[in-house]
Amino acid sequence: MAKILEVKDLHISFRTNNGTVKAVRGINFTLNRGETLAVGGESGSGQSVTARAIMGILAGNALVESGEIFYDGKDLMKISEEDFHQLRGNRVSMIFQDPFSSLNPIMKIGQQLTEAMILNGKANQKEARQEYNRIMDVLAAGLEEAAGSKGKENLEILKKSIAKSAELLQAYSAAHDAIEALISNIDASLIDALDGDPKAVSKDIKEIIKMAPEAKHEHLVSDDKALQEAISGLKAANAAFASKSDRDGVRTALEKLKALLVSAMALEKPDYFSIAYCQLNGQIAAGNGPVTAMNEAAKASMEQNFLGAFRQNVAAAIKLSADRSAGLKAEATKLMEAKLPLFRAENTPPAELQAAAKELMAAVEKSIDRLAVTKDSMAHTFGTGLTSTLDAYLELRKLYEKKNLSKKQRAAKENADLDLYRGNVERVISRLYEHYSCCGEMTEAECLRQADALFARLNELAFKMVYRVTKQIAKKHAIDLMQEVGISEARKRYYQYPFQFSGGMRQRIVIAIALSANPDILICDEPTTALDVTIQAQILDLINKLKAERGLSVIFITHDLGVVANMADHIAVMYAGKIVEQGTVDEVFYEPAHPYTWALLASMPDLDTKEKLGAIPGTPPNMINPPVGDAFAARNQYAMQIDFEEQPPMFEITPTHWAATWLLHPDAPKAEPPRIVTDRIKRMRERMEVSGHE
């Protein structure tokens, strides 16, 4: 299973008046694509802090001491706020515990759903324009070097073809979006026409009639006569419906218009990139012939007369850029070798470190291949990563060298490890050094593939530059989302306020908002805690359903392991800022290994347990001064002397199951989970066997 998110050695603390709170202490985990990772534990164990670090919304007093969070090739701990803004809510979304606090109480639900869609649409236009212009500028310089004046001439042809393609695609998409919205509105009116209020139904039909001409397009609804007949028929039926309540007549007219629209949606999409080139060169007429034949003819013409040769030019420019970048990477690698001893030494003067960092950042920035379609995120984030870790290290060094410290400064000094901070700086450089050392030479076939990927990327950006998310299409998507998350009468409730929804329905709306940008990862921070048991089950089923339908990867934070028993693929159990056990859901539930996991399972209610549920004695430790050994030792009835003296390592039980407890050491005495846990495991196994035989 492919990784989509990986957290490595993450340490996060918070500065407070009483000292530095060690909230997350060196956790590691992987989230696989399409899977659910449940992160369980008591309040204050560090689950929510980890989630907020992934989202880039840590509090102002947070201190990321070390660690990496990799997503889509980027280390989220090193990227800028501007880059985070593009990820947050778009690629990674989050659902919080209290849905009411996540919604604006004086704004209608529909507006809250559509607002983000429209704003994101505008932001995407601006970002696409900047990226398009950047690529074109770099490509122009590369082509001039690789193919001379001919390359520049062909680039102008490409620009015009892409611009024309975006123009054609915009018109097609506008009509396509209008058809989608019309079909959705017609479906609602068909239901309302059965027994709905005639005035309201008639008003909705008038909106359909008003919008219907927007569906006309040469490659969608091209028969203007048929469209006008359907509109005229609907107008007459609506007039009869308003005066005589002729419900059958208006339904027949709606069905006729819908059939015309549905048939248009089934048509093949034109290849506007090839068609645009041909139209600009007088080789094909607009709307000339069946789309399939037109696509084939346009593609063949463009390939023969332009793209075949130009692809070679672009591939040559890509090869030149890649080779130049490889040489500069080799120089940057040598510079890293020369400068690393300065960062490893304890007493290198700050000015010398800053000068070396500046030199390294300049060398890496210069080595980046600007024509690469896939960004080298490690190189792109090197500057911010090195700057932030070096600044943190030098700031701490000042505290170590200063004699008269305030109470707050003393606390910061006592709770921070200077060697760790210096190691963070070295790690940023070493990681890029290893990455650059593995870079190979680009083959001719790879360059040609990169050229095609570049054409596709430029077309995509050009379309984003002109595509506008209208209020009409945003409303349609919002209502679809409301229906998808199980909101009944979505069209009516679109106009209601949050206080008119129950707690479970508000949480469904929050889920809909989180899904509005179609993210890759959904983080659920105790989304069912504020809901009653029946609604909890519905929300869990909904999240499971959406995960399967959309291919989402889910991080589910909970205090109750029972909540995630039927939805998680893997479970990580956290205590006092550390992951103490992780494994597949079956391994953690049927073969739990850590006493803290036993305690959580013993306190979990079920229908068959007759004896008193277990309670975990004591309270979690003060994380300003974490325990020297196992943080759970003081509350652990199975604790040995070593638990109070030394933190246990992660012991491997199976390749997918690990636990940090000295009980797994070969020399440790054998210990069994509490009877309430073993009895429950036995019952679950028996049920599995029975269900397997049925």
Secondary structure, 3 states (H helix, E strand, C coil): CCEEEEEEEEEEEEEECCEEEEEEEEEEEEEECCCEEEEECCCCCCHHHHHHHHHCCCCCCEEEEEEEEEECCEECCCCCHHHHHHHECCCEEEECCCHHHHCCCCCCHHHHHHHHHHHHHHHHHHHHHHHHHHHHHHHHHHHHHHHHHHHHHHHHHHHHHHHHHHHHHHHHHHHHHHHHHHHHHHHHHHHHHHHCCHHHHHHHHHHHHHHHHHHECCCCECCHHHHHHHHHHHHHHHHHHHHHCCHHHHHHHHHHHHHHHHHHHCCCCCCHHHHHHHHHCCCCCCCCCCHHHHHHHHHHHHHHHHHHHHHHHHHHHHHHHHHHHHHHHHHHHHHHHHHHHHHHCCCCCHHHHHHHHHHHHHHHHHHCCCCCCCCCHHHHCHHHHHHHHHHHHHHHHHHHHCCCCCHHHHHHHHCCCHHHHHHHHHHHHHHHHHHHHCCCCCCHHHHHHHHHHHHHHHHHHHHHHHCCCCHHHHHHHHHHHHHHCCCCCHHHHCCCCHHHCCHHHHHHHHHHHHHCCCCCEEEEECCCCCCCHHHHHHHHHHHHHHHHHHCCEEEEEECCHHHHCCCCCEEEEEECCEEEEEEEHHHHHHCCCCHHHHHHHHCCCCCCCCCCCCCCCCCCCCCCCCCCCCCCHHHCCCCCHHHHCCCCCCEEEECCEEECCHHHCCCCCCCCCCHHHHHHHHHHHHHHHHHHHC
